[in-house]
């Protein structure tokens, strides 16, 4: 009888399955333990707190304080607000004169030069007066001759009157002597007039300054022969100047006589000069269609000179001293104007009544609603509303 044994491999499958089951059981148990530990920790952490952490967040939002920079706020200042119109032009003397010779003659000497101050009536040049003196002497002789003829005519008239009284001569003879007296008197008057003209001509050989001012140009030199109406000197008065400024015709309705003008001149740094509108030319300049506005300028120290170029502005409107608000901080809400005012660290909506606006300065006049010295927001800040707490810059 043959006995056969089973192969050893038949037992290995059951051992392999049991071994594999034991290998998977260990990781699963570990994962379960980790899951239970995490769940217990979460439950422990949230067991006593509940919804309480949300309360500090809400309280933190409620007590938010917005810090403002120096550019965000402005202190309301009360002063006049003005609207201006830019202009520019050249300075010209209000009074100037070109001194001319009234008579012919040779210049003996001059007493002034360019840039020198002269007073009205001061001698500035002298012509040779020898010829003028001779004419005066000649006329004096003619006056003496005319007076002698008049005396003779009056003597003849007296004799004729005596003879007429005694009826020795006729009335016609007496009338003739009377007529001779009248003619002699006329000759005397004419000779005296010619003498006056000769004396005036002699006086005109001394040339005097017609106005007080500064000599701007000398036209004649010593030794030159002048004819009547020849220029000798040019004199300008710098105490009163005129700024001839061109203004567009469309802006002329805003310009009025008496309005104030502020301007600057190159070379004087930040120094401001002032003037007032004196006249407005009724006709526009050809080509530019601008109109000349004449501005009077006082120049007591003589700093300004004729021909200098000036740039400035004329004040067309000016208000009284009232609080001024920044235009960028003005708001429109529910059909009314208001600004955000800072009061005791909080933002307050302040309604205001506005007046004149100056876009160039970025300011607007507050007629009602706010007082000088108040602090307002100068710009519109997003997220900032009435009631919010703010901190002003130091």
Secondary structure by P-SEA (a helix, b strand, c coil): cbbbbcccccaaaaaaaaaaaaaaaaaaaaaaaaaaaaaaaaaaaaccccaaaaaaaaaaaabbbbbbcccccccccbbbbbbbbbbbbbbbbcccccccccccccccccccccccccccccccccccaaaaaaaaaaaaaaaaaaaaaaaaaaaaaaaaaaaaaaccccaaaaaaaaaaaaaaaaaaaaaaaaaaaaaaaaaacccccccccccccccccccccccccccccccccccbbbbbcccccccccccccbbbbbbcccccccbbbbbbbccccccccccccbbbbbbbbbccccccccbbbbbbcccccccccccccccccccccccbbbbbbbcccbbbbbbbbbcccccccccccccccccccccccccccccccccbbbbccc
